[in-house]
């Protein structure tokens, strides 16, 4: 967690003086407004900060903040039904949200409805009656679902019902789980389930932050013995100003998408994506987000006090306190030696053997305390004492009431007996303590590095010959094999959710974490962790991609983790960047990712009390540390970040130091990536498809598609291309070679050409004959009418007298009407003939003088070539009887 003021650590939340305001300033903060950007007094400084940030965020335009809790309204339905609704309005950026409870889902431990505009999220919390087996992982299960009916739609599937959880819903589940889990007390093992649904969506107010806030309020109202209420906000950066909880329309212009969750005193989780944002600006956004979260948590205080159920604090079960000392006594020397092993698998096996030894002694053979003073189980001790007091020593084997002599028996320390689960839990904590002590006191980690050192980096590109792009990135014992595939729009990933219907994703990254990467046996199934890590790496790489008009390919990146010892998602960023370069994708900038850790309370393990930040953490340091901060970007800015905080007391100054140290680490990683051998090819693979983009007039689109797609299918078949995508004024042609591309370009150009009067078209096929003329094909799909009077120089009674279907003739364009229809003439290209004489049966209008070929000298006439030579028919001479004497 991040505390706004280090001096506030250890005090109760109610006593935190977040805003040290004068009396006059309190009236300023309570003024409502319709804008999300406000000025706070310069003296209202909620925390001390580093001098590096020159302009504090509260001196910029910020959202309003309220100090007092909101009042609760109670609405009762009916006289004796007992149905009561408790509601409260709390600030949520530049608007209020409505929180309601008590009228829906009364059989759940707690249920909450949160409304923002016309977006409504419903959340419930339920607990199992019987606790599950103790473990080091709290049994919390979160599910989030977006109902299509919320947006007035129906699922596109065959059954017309919501199916498996979508990737977007999984990401929201992770946003709900990560800040709530640290607030759960240790030793509480009742299975807890949080369910959330979106019942109404207005298209403007995003439901994800509402779902996290609703879950945090519902947990506070339930019997779960958590500590504080959790809420969540989104921060955007629009026109260089931070906006709290912007609408979806405003987010389209935002340079930052930051989601923050926490309590009224601390931040528990942040996640966001940006376009190479400097670290200083990110810190400012976190500060403003913390103030907004505090505002929400304070607003629901009265509701929680009024409707909260009794907490199940008596269900908390912790291991005996003295067990920690016993585990240290047995395993201390072995832990020191095991943690010195650099190899992960060998170290893990050594720790497993040591754990079995401790478990056997404390749970089976029973460990005898060295000092004999610790008694862990009162029941066991009392039973032993009672048995000792009842011992009677009888001399000579005779039992006589008067001769009984009770001799005092010296009490030996009772054998200590502990449960297997408690021993395992304590051994894990003791192992973490010894690891932290080694890092702080010895200055060396398990692999021998200092706190700022990175693991050795080796990168190779082009290792898969048939793939369009590939890279193997190795950092210590973490390894990612990244593969890039290029394709057309048909390869795009389709997304169907509340905001978009079948909206294609041009770029996507898929992350796979097989159990073999950590040397284990397990089931192969897509986990929520894989979806989350893949999305983080995807959004870290997305700002570096060129625009679609410069690089028209759909890009798929696959990251398979072949080895893992921490920071596998950041290895996917590095490997994915190299693979994209190897595939010939012209990236704007190279990016790298790094994971940072923290040992906060160094004094506890023999340090000087100063927090110790670790660069490029391994898996054991992630598990034993107090923070997991993942950052991706280049030398100047950040593209993606994710932070999970496991303890309270992390200040913004610590976070600022971590960001600065991470930037130095990214620079070193980028330098090592530049040494890749083999280096990226930087060109499109010969096995990748060829895509050509043509621009046409939108009104010509129907001419390419044809009725029912008949024309575009014929072009694909005739040219031998893979696909043709036509939308608006853009036509994308995908083929395996340039020959097919050129042929399809010619066919499409013929369809979309704009001919001019006087253009000559040779070798045109007669497609059909009608009583008033014939239709000839000027180009594939482009036909023109040649009137019967324009077929020959002489008069004919019907078109069949001059031509028949299949004949090829030369014509000249004479007319283009307002509908775009073409009229051509064959007679205009025939040789000149003698002036014709009128007969008794002919009128002067039936005699037409022959026309000369009219080719504009300034432009080359369009000529359509063909292998079949033009064979125009010679008109039959007039009969002698028809001549005018």
LUMFI-526706 format. One record per residue (C-alpha): x, y, z. Coordinates in steps of 0.25 Angstrom, whole numbers, padded with zeros to 4 digits, always signed. Each point is the difference from the previous one (the first is absolute). Layout:
<pts>
XYZ
...
</pts>
This chain:
<pts>
+0000+0000+0000
+0004+0014-0002
-0002+0010+0011
-0001+0014-0003
+0008+0005+0012
+0010-0009+0006
-0002+0006+0014
-0015-0005-0001
+0005-0015+0001
-0005-0007+0012
-0012+0009+0003
-0014-0004-0002
-0007+0004-0013
-0010+0010+0007
+0012+0008+0005
+0007+0003-0013
+0000+0015-0002
+0001-0002-0016
-0003+0015-0003
+0006+0010+0010
-0010+0011-0004
-0003+0013+0006
-0014+0003+0005
-0003+0008-0013
+0005-0011-0009
-0010-0010+0005
-0011+0008-0007
+0007+0000-0013
+0001-0015+0000
-0015-0002+0002
-0005+0008-0012
-0006-0008-0011
+0003+0002-0015
-0003-0007-0013
+0015+0000-0004
+0010-0011+0004
+0011+0011+0001
+0002+0008+0012
+0011+0008+0007
+0003-0003+0014
+0007+0010+0010
+0015-0001-0001
+0000-0002+0015
-0008-0012-0001
+0011-0010-0001
-0004-0014+0003
+0014-0006+0001
+0015+0003-0001
+0006-0003-0013
+0013+0001-0007
+0006+0013-0005
+0002-0006-0014
-0015+0002-0003
+0000+0014-0003
-0015+0003-0001
-0008-0007+0010
-0013-0006-0006
-0009+0007+0010
+0005+0013-0006
-0005-0005-0014
-0015-0002-0003
-0005-0011+0009
-0013-0006+0003
-0008+0004+0013
+0002-0007+0013
-0009-0001+0011
+0005-0002+0015
-0013-0005+0007
-0008-0013-0002
-0013+0000-0008
-0013-0002+0007
-0008-0013-0001
-0014+0000-0005
-0009-0012+0004
-0012-0003-0009
-0010-0011+0006
-0009-0008-0010
-0014-0004+0006
-0004-0001+0014
+0004-0013+0005
+0009-0006-0011
+0013+0005+0007
+0006+0004-0014
+0008+0012+0002
+0010+0007-0009
+0011+0008+0005
+0007+0009-0010
+0011+0011+0000
+0006+0009-0011
+0015+0001+0000
+0009+0008-0009
+0006-0006-0012
+0008+0010-0008
-0009+0011-0005
-0013-0007+0004
-0006-0009+0010
-0003-0015+0000
-0011-0006+0008
+0003-0012+0009
-0012-0008+0005
-0001-0012+0009
-0011-0008+0007
-0011-0002-0011
+0007-0010-0009
+0007-0013+0003
-0004+0000+0015
+0004-0015+0002
+0015+0003-0004
+0010+0005+0011
-0001+0013-0007
-0005+0006-0013
+0002+0014-0006
-0005+0007-0012
+0008+0012-0006
-0005+0009-0010
+0008+0010-0009
-0009+0007-0010
-0008-0011-0006
+0011-0011+0003
-0004-0009+0011
+0009-0011+0006
-0005-0010+0010
+0009-0007+0010
-0001-0011+0010
+0009-0006+0011
-0003-0014+0006
+0008-0009+0009
+0001-0015+0003
-0006-0004+0013
+0012-0010+0002
+0015+0005-0001
+0008-0007-0010
+0014-0006+0003
+0010+0010+0004
+0010+0005-0011
+0009+0012-0003
-0010+0004-0011
-0014+0007+0004
-0011-0008-0006
-0006+0012-0008
-0008-0002-0013
-0004+0012-0008
-0009-0001-0013
-0005+0012-0008
-0010+0000-0012
-0005+0010-0009
-0014-0003-0005
-0003+0003-0014
-0014+0004+0004
+0007+0012+0008
+0002+0006-0014
-0013-0005-0006
+0007-0011-0008
+0000-0015-0001
+0012-0009+0000
+0004-0004-0014
+0002-0014+0003
-0009-0011-0004
-0007-0002+0013
-0001+0015+0002
+0005-0001+0014
+0013+0005+0007
+0010-0011-0001
+0014-0001+0006
+0007+0012+0006
+0006+0010-0010
+0014+0005+0001
-0005+0014+0003
-0008-0006+0012
+0012-0008+0005
+0008+0013+0000
-0011+0007+0008
+0000-0012+0010
+0015+0002+0002
-0002+0014+0003
-0010-0004+0011
+0008-0011+0006
+0014+0007+0001
-0004+0012+0009
-0010-0008+0008
+0009-0012+0003
+0011+0008+0009
-0011+0005+0009
-0005-0014+0004
+0006-0004+0013
+0010-0012+0002
-0007-0012+0006
-0014+0002-0006
-0003-0012-0008
-0015+0001-0003
-0001-0001-0015
-0005+0013-0005
-0007+0003-0014
-0002+0013-0006
-0010+0001-0012
-0002+0012-0008
-0009+0003-0012
-0002+0012-0009
-0015+0002-0001
-0001+0013-0007
+0010+0007-0009
-0001+0014-0006
+0012+0000-0009
+0007+0012+0007
+0003-0005+0014
+0009-0012+0000
-0004-0011+0010
+0014-0006+0004
+0003+0010+0011
-0014+0000+0005
+0001-0015+0001
+0013+0001+0009
-0006+0011+0008
-0013-0008+0002
+0008-0012+0004
+0008+0007+0010
-0013+0006+0007
-0007-0013+0000
+0012-0007+0007
+0000+0011+0010
-0015-0002+0002
+0002-0016+0001
+0005-0009+0011
+0013+0000-0005
+0010+0005+0010
+0007+0009-0009
+0006+0014+0004
-0004+0011-0009
-0009+0003-0011
+0006-0001-0014
-0004+0009-0012
+0005+0003-0014
+0002+0011-0010
+0005+0003-0014
+0009+0011-0003
+0001+0006-0014
+0010+0010-0006
-0008+0009-0010
+0006+0013-0005
+0011-0001+0010
-0010+0000+0012
-0003-0012+0009
-0015-0004+0000
-0006-0009+0010
-0009-0011-0005
-0002+0006-0014
-0010-0006-0009
+0002-0009-0011
-0001+0011-0010
+0011+0008+0007
+0009-0012+0001
+0001+0000-0015
+0008+0012+0001
+0008-0003+0012
+0015-0003+0000
-0001-0008+0013
-0009-0011+0005
+0003-0002+0015
-0008-0009+0009
+0003+0002+0015
-0007-0008+0012
+0003+0002+0015
-0006+0005+0013
-0002+0013+0006
+0015+0000+0005
+0008-0008-0010
+0001-0005-0014
-0001-0015-0002
+0001-0002-0015
+0003+0008-0013
-0001-0004-0014
+0001+0009-0013
+0004+0002-0014
+0005+0013-0006
+0008+0005-0012
+0014+0002+0005
-0004+0008+0012
+0011+0005+0009
+0002-0006+0014
-0003+0014+0007
-0014+0001-0007
-0003-0014+0004
+0003+0004+0015
-0009+0012-0001
-0012-0009-0006
+0002-0010+0012
-0001+0012+0010
-0013+0005-0006
-0006-0014-0001
+0003-0002+0015
-0007+0013+0004
-0012-0005-0008
+0000-0014+0006
+0000+0007+0014
-0012+0008-0004
-0008-0013-0004
+0004-0007+0013
-0004+0011+0009
-0013+0001-0007
-0004-0014+0003
+0004+0000+0015
-0014+0003+0005
-0006-0011-0009
+0010-0010+0005
-0002+0004+0015
-0015-0001-0002
-0002-0013-0008
+0013-0008+0003
-0002-0014+0006
+0009-0005+0011
+0013-0005-0004
+0005-0014+0002
+0012+0003+0007
-0001-0012+0009
+0002-0009-0013
+0014+0005-0001
+0010-0011+0003
+0015+0003+0000
+0012-0010+0002
+0005+0000+0015
+0010+0012+0002
+0011-0009+0006
+0000-0009-0013
+0008+0011-0007
+0011-0001+0010
+0000-0015-0001
+0001+0000-0015
+0011+0010+0000
+0008-0009+0010
-0002-0013-0009
+0002+0006-0014
+0009+0013+0003
+0013-0006-0005
-0006-0008-0011
-0008+0013-0005
+0013+0008-0001
+0007-0011-0008
-0012-0002-0009
-0002+0014-0003
+0014+0001-0005
-0003-0009-0012
-0001+0008-0013
-0007-0011-0008
-0015+0001+0002
-0003-0014-0001
+0011-0005+0009
-0004+0011+0010
-0014-0004-0001
+0003-0015+0003
+0009+0003+0011
-0011+0009+0007
-0010-0012-0002
+0009-0010+0007
+0002+0010+0011
-0015+0002+0001
-0002-0015+0001
+0010-0001+0011
-0007+0012+0008
-0013-0006-0002
+0004-0014+0004
+0006+0005+0013
-0012+0010+0004
-0012-0008-0004
+0005-0015+0001
+0012-0002+0009
-0004+0011+0009
+0011+0011+0002
+0005+0002+0014
+0003+0014+0003
+0014+0004+0003
-0003+0008+0012
-0012-0008+0004
-0009+0012+0003
-0009+0001-0012
-0014-0007+0001
-0007+0002-0013
-0013-0008+0003
-0007+0003+0014
-0009-0012-0002
+0012-0010-0002
+0008+0006+0011
-0012+0000+0010
-0002-0015-0003
+0014-0003+0002
+0000+0007+0013
-0013-0007+0005
+0006-0014-0003
+0013+0004+0008
-0008+0004+0012
-0008-0013+0000
+0013-0009+0000
+0000-0008+0013
+0013-0007+0004
-0003-0013+0009
+0011-0007+0008
+0001-0015-0001
-0012+0000-0009
-0010+0001+0011
-0011+0009-0001
-0005+0005+0013
-0006+0013+0002
+0008+0004+0012
+0013-0005-0006
-0001+0008-0013
+0012+0009-0003
-0001+0011-0011
+0014+0003-0004
+0002+0013-0008
+0004-0003-0015
+0008+0010-0007
-0008+0006-0011
+0007-0001-0014
-0003+0010-0011
-0012-0006-0008
+0003-0004-0014
-0005+0011-0010
-0010-0005-0010
-0004+0010-0012
-0009-0002-0012
+0006-0002-0013
-0007+0012-0006
+0005+0009+0011
+0014-0005-0002
+0000+0003-0015
-0006+0014+0002
+0011+0004+0010
+0011-0007-0008
-0004+0009-0012
+0000+0012+0008
+0013-0003+0007
+0007-0003-0014
-0005+0014-0005
+0006+0006+0013
+0014-0006-0003
+0000+0004-0014
-0003+0014+0003
+0011+0000+0011
+0010-0006-0010
-0004+0011-0010
+0001+0012+0011
+0011-0005+0008
+0009-0007-0010
-0003+0010-0011
-0001-0012-0010
-0012-0008-0005
-0002-0015-0002
+0007+0001-0014
+0011+0009+0005
-0005+0014-0005
-0001+0013+0007
-0013+0008+0001
+0002+0007-0013
+0007-0011-0009
-0008-0007-0011
+0001-0014-0004
+0008-0004-0012
-0008+0003-0013
+0002-0008-0013
-0009+0002-0012
-0001-0007-0014
-0009+0004-0012
-0004-0008-0012
+0001-0014+0007
-0013-0005-0007
+0003-0001-0015
-0015-0001-0004
-0006+0010+0010
-0002+0015-0005
+0008+0004+0012
+0006-0006+0012
+0009+0003+0012
+0005-0008+0012
+0002+0010+0012
+0008-0006+0012
+0002+0008+0013
+0006-0009+0011
-0009-0012+0002
-0012+0007-0007
-0002-0003-0015
-0010+0004-0010
-0002-0005-0014
-0007+0011-0008
-0006-0003-0014
-0007+0011-0009
-0010-0004-0011
-0004+0010-0010
-0014-0001-0007
-0012+0008-0006
-0013+0004+0007
-0005-0014+0000
+0011-0003+0010
-0005+0011+0010
-0005-0003+0013
-0015+0002+0002
-0005+0006+0013
-0015+0000+0004
-0003+0008+0012
-0009+0011+0005
+0008+0011-0006
+0003-0007-0014
-0006-0010-0008
+0009-0009-0008
+0011+0011+0000
+0013-0005-0006
+0013+0001+0007
+0011+0003-0009
+0011-0004+0010
-0001-0010+0011
+0010-0008+0009
-0003-0013+0005
+0008-0005+0012
+0002-0015+0004
+0006-0005+0013
+0001-0015+0000
+0004-0008+0013
+0013-0005-0007
+0005+0014+0001
+0002-0001+0015
+0003-0015-0001
-0013-0005+0005
-0012-0009-0004
-0013+0007-0002
-0013+0002-0008
+0001+0007-0013
-0011+0011+0000
-0001+0014-0002
+0000+0007+0014
-0004+0014+0004
+0015+0003+0003
+0004-0003-0015
-0011+0009-0005
+0005+0012+0009
+0014-0002-0003
-0002-0001-0015
-0009+0013+0001
+0011+0008+0007
+0011-0004-0010
-0010+0003-0011
-0003+0014+0004
+0015+0002+0003
+0003-0002-0015
-0012+0006-0006
+0005+0015+0001
+0012-0004-0009
-0008-0005-0012
-0001+0008-0013
-0014+0004-0004
-0008-0009-0009
+0001+0009-0012
+0015-0002+0000
+0000-0015+0004
-0013-0006-0004
+0003-0014+0007
-0007-0006+0011
+0010-0004+0011
+0000-0012+0009
+0011-0002+0011
+0001-0013+0007
+0009-0001+0013
+0002-0014+0005
+0008+0000+0013
+0010-0011-0001
+0007+0003+0013
-0005+0009+0012
+0006+0006+0012
-0007+0013+0001
-0004+0011-0009
-0005-0009-0011
-0010+0011-0005
+0011+0010-0001
+0009-0010-0008
-0012-0001-0009
+0001+0014-0003
+0015+0000-0003
-0002-0013-0009
-0012+0005-0007
+0007+0013-0003
+0011-0007-0007
-0009-0010-0007
-0008+0012-0006
+0013+0006-0005
+0004-0014-0006
-0013+0000-0007
+0002+0013-0007
-0010+0008+0008
+0005+0015+0000
-0001+0003+0015
+0001+0014+0005
+0009-0003+0011
+0006-0013+0007
-0006-0003+0014
+0004-0008+0012
-0006-0005+0013
+0005-0002+0014
-0006-0004+0013
+0004+0007+0013
-0001-0005+0014
+0001+0005+0014
+0004-0003+0014
-0007+0010+0008
+0003-0002+0015
+0015-0003-0001
+0002+0003+0015
-0008-0013+0003
+0011-0008-0007
+0012+0007+0005
+0001+0012-0009
+0000+0015+0002
-0015+0002-0002
+0001+0006-0014
-0008-0007-0010
+0007-0008-0010
-0004-0001-0015
+0004-0012-0008
+0001+0001-0015
-0004-0012-0009
-0005-0009+0011
-0001-0015-0001
-0011-0009+0004
+0004-0002+0015
+0002+0015+0001
-0014+0003-0005
-0006-0010+0010
+0008+0005+0012
+0000+0015-0004
-0010+0011+0003
-0002+0005-0014
-0001-0004-0014
+0001+0011-0010
+0001-0003-0015
+0004+0011-0009
+0002+0000-0015
+0004+0012-0009
+0012+0006-0007
+0011+0009+0005
-0009+0012+0001
-0014-0005+0004
-0009-0011+0005
-0010-0008-0009
-0006-0009+0011
+0001-0003+0015
-0006-0008+0010
+0003+0000+0015
-0005-0009+0011
+0003+0004+0015
+0000-0010+0011
+0002+0008+0012
-0003+0014+0005
+0009+0012+0002
+0006+0002-0014
+0001+0015-0002
+0000+0007-0014
+0015+0003+0002
+0003-0015+0000
-0008-0001-0012
+0007+0011-0007
+0013-0006+0003
-0005-0014-0005
-0004+0007-0013
+0013+0007-0002
+0008-0013+0003
-0009-0007-0010
+0003+0010-0011
+0015-0003+0002
-0003-0015-0001
-0008+0002-0013
+0012+0007-0006
+0009-0011+0003
-0010-0010-0006
-0001+0007-0013
+0015+0001-0001
+0000-0015+0001
-0011-0002-0009
+0008+0008-0011
+0011-0011+0001
-0010-0011-0004
+0007-0011-0009
-0005-0003-0010
-0006+0014-0001
-0014+0003-0005
-0002-0001-0015
-0007+0013+0000
-0008-0004-0013
-0012-0008-0003
+0002-0015-0002
-0002-0006-0013
-0010-0010+0006
-0009+0012+0005
-0011+0004-0009
+0000+0012-0009
-0010+0011+0003
-0003+0011-0010
-0009+0012+0003
-0008+0007-0010
-0008+0012+0001
-0013+0002-0008
-0012+0009+0000
-0010-0006+0011
-0011+0001-0011
+0008-0010-0008
-0001-0011+0011
-0012-0007-0005
+0006-0002-0014
+0012-0008+0007
-0009-0008+0009
-0012-0003-0010
-0013-0006+0004
+0001-0009+0011
+0016+0001+0000
+0000-0007-0014
+0009+0010-0006
+0011+0000+0011
+0000-0015+0001
+0002-0001-0015
+0012+0009+0001
+0006-0008+0012
-0001-0012-0009
+0005+0005-0013
+0012+0008+0006
+0003-0011+0010
+0001+0009+0012
-0003-0005+0015
-0010+0011+0003
-0005+0014-0003
-0006+0009+0010
-0008+0012-0004
-0005+0010+0009
-0003+0015-0002
+0010+0005-0010
+0011-0010+0004
+0003-0014-0007
+0010-0009+0006
+0005-0011-0009
+0007-0012+0007
+0008-0010-0008
+0012-0009+0000
+0008+0006-0011
+0000+0013-0007
-0005-0006-0014
-0013-0002+0006
+0000+0013+0006
+0002+0007-0013
-0010-0008-0007
-0011+0003+0010
+0004+0015+0000
-0002+0000-0015
-0014-0006+0001
-0004+0009+0011
+0005+0012-0008
-0008-0004-0011
-0012+0000+0008
+0002+0013+0007
+0006+0008-0012
-0007+0013-0004
+0000+0000-0016
+0000+0012-0008
-0008+0003-0013
+0008-0004-0012
+0007-0012+0007
+0002-0012-0009
-0002-0014+0006
+0005-0011-0009
-0003-0015-0001
-0013+0002+0009
-0009-0013+0001
-0014+0001-0003
-0007-0005+0013
-0015+0001-0004
-0009+0004-0011
-0013+0008+0002
-0010+0005-0011
+0006+0014+0000
+0015-0003+0000
+0011-0008+0007
+0007+0000+0013
+0015-0001-0001
+0010-0002+0012
+0010+0011+0000
+0007-0005+0012
-0003-0011+0010
-0013+0004+0006
-0002+0013-0008
-0010-0002-0012
-0005+0011-0009
-0011+0001-0010
+0002+0000-0015
-0013+0005-0007
-0004-0008-0012
+0002+0013-0008
+0015+0000+0005
+0003-0014-0004
+0003+0002-0015
+0000+0012-0011
-0011-0007-0007
-0014-0001+0005
-0004-0014+0006
-0013-0005+0005
+0005-0007+0012
+0013-0001+0008
+0002-0015-0004
+0002+0004-0014
+0013+0007+0004
+0006-0008+0012
-0003-0012+0009
+0003-0003+0015
+0014-0003+0002
+0005+0009-0011
+0011+0010+0003
+0000+0014-0006
+0006+0013+0002
-0008+0012+0005
+0002+0014+0004
-0007+0007+0012
-0010+0010-0005
-0009+0004+0013
+0000-0002+0015
-0014+0004+0005
-0003+0005+0014
-0001-0014+0006
+0014-0004-0004
-0005-0009-0012
+0008-0001-0012
-0003+0001-0015
+0010-0004-0010
+0000+0000-0015
+0006-0011-0010
-0003+0008-0012
+0009+0011+0004
+0012-0009-0002
-0004-0006-0013
+0007+0005-0013
-0007+0011-0008
-0010-0004-0010
-0006+0008-0012
-0012+0009+0003
-0013-0008+0000
-0012+0003-0009
-0014+0000+0006
-0010-0010-0005
-0015+0001+0000
+0000-0007+0013
+0011+0008+0008
-0001+0013+0006
+0011+0010+0001
+0002-0003+0015
+0003-0015-0003
+0013+0004-0008
+0012+0003+0009
+0013+0005-0005
+0012-0009+0005
+0008+0006+0012
+0015+0001+0001
+0007-0006+0011
+0001+0011+0011
+0012-0002+0009
+0004+0012+0009
+0014+0004-0003
+0003+0004+0014
-0002-0014+0007
+0002-0014-0004
-0013-0007-0003
-0004-0012+0008
+0003-0013-0007
-0004-0014+0005
+0009-0011-0005
-0005-0014-0003
+0006-0012-0006
-0012-0002-0009
+0002+0010-0012
-0012+0009-0003
-0008-0005-0012
-0010+0011-0003
-0010-0005-0011
-0001+0008-0013
-0014+0005-0002
-0007-0006-0011
-0002+0008-0013
-0013+0006-0003
-0008-0007-0010
-0002+0007-0013
-0015+0001+0002
+0002+0009+0012
+0010+0010-0006
-0006+0013-0004
+0001+0003-0015
</pts>
